[in-house]
Every structure is written in C-alpha cells, then in structure tokens.
Amino acid sequence: MYAEVQIIEGGKLVRTQKMKLKMVKEFGNDVIVYENEDGRAVMYFKKKDEYILISVEMA
C-alpha cells in the first residue's frame, strides 16, 4: 500500500512523502506499525489518521 507519510525532525514537520508500506504489527485499536522500503518504521495513528516516519532519535 502507498501512503503520505509525515517526516518529522526536531519535533517539527519537515515534509510529507508518499511511501510504499508493508504492515508489521497492530497494537490495540489505535496504532499500526508499518515498514517502508528502506526498512524504517512508520507508525499509523488511526484516531488522527496520520502516518509518521519514526527516526532513530524518536525510538
């Protein structure tokens, strides 16, 4: 699947980018973890309907 993913650095939205995602795991009813083509984690928050790339600094 493809989604518009928010890229956040230093707590600020830098840009959004369309990425191909593969589902990894669902946590409860609100959060799903995906993996992009580079192997980086993307979190999807159902309530906010947002995809956010998780950086090493955030993890």
Buried (B, 14 or more C-beta within 10 A) or exposed (E): EEBEBBBBEEEEEEEBEEBEBEEEEEEEEEEBBBBBEEEBBBBBEEEEEBBBBBEEEEE
